[in-house]
Amino acid sequence: MKVMTIDITKCNGCFNCQIACKDEHVDNDWSPYAKPQPDTGHFWMHVDLVERGQYPKVKVSYVPKPCMHCGELACMKDAPEGAIYRRDDGIVIIDPEKSKGQKQIVQACPYGCIYWNQELSIPQKCTFCAHLLDQGLIKEPRCVEACPTGALSFGENEEFKYLITERRAEVLHPEFGLKPNVYYIGLPKKFVAGTVIFGDTDECAESVNVTLVGKGHKETIKTNNYGDFEFEGLNADKEFTIQIKHSGYASRDFTIQTKTDVHLGEIVLTK
């Protein structure tokens, strides 16, 4: 089973994957895998820019998003027989002939990864460059080949089991229940941050213990040499307590909710 893994922590937003996809598919007819991709309006590998936080703590992540090549195909439910099929290797193909005029296929994808080619009157999407894989010309899609940071990987499911388990790779929108074969590492979640200052010296409070406590979650870190701390990867809409303790100073406690990212600003410790 072919799978793709995308490591968000390595993606720098260069858009090479998106450009490589355009280079391979625009004006190129790879029937029966896919007809030419239009010059504009289609992003079979789309890179979403995700902004988080607020001044003075703002973070930006880039989330590449191809077709998820799902194990359970929502797009197939309202498609004519044979218009969409999943190969033995897990790659999902929209037949450019049998899907002609079937615009409902576009709306059927909850990920928004299927596009409508107005000129040809067909739905289109990422094919994992199956036309090249089948010819043995490459071992991975063009987007993976073009990634300079190694954020994109492609191969057999067995090869990436360690990523899915040890690095806790996730899928986008697991609530859809579609068993996608694209896995993500480091998906942007909520964070809590702040800066601790010693009130008596007005200096950055280095090596202060900061503990995050929530239901089934406890984690302690130390502030850096600027007095900054940050807890990343928190689930949304959860309540946490932040405990700040340092010998010789009164402790400070805060209760926060991760409806949004939280920056506590400057926290002054007093004796």
Secondary structure, 3 states (H helix, E strand, C coil): CEEEEEEHHHCCCCCHHHHHHHHHHECCCECCCECCECCCCCCCCEEEEEEEEECCEEEEEEEEECCCCCCCCCCCCCCCCCCEEECCCCCEEECCCCCCCCCHHHHHCCCCCCEEECCCCEEECCCCCHHHHHHCCCCCCHHHHHCCCCCEEEEEHHHHHHHHHHCCCECCCHHHCCCCCEEEECCCCEEEEEEEEECCCCEECCCCEEEEEECCEEEEEECCCCCEEEEEEECCCCEEEEEEECCCCCCEEEEEECCCCEEEEEEEECC
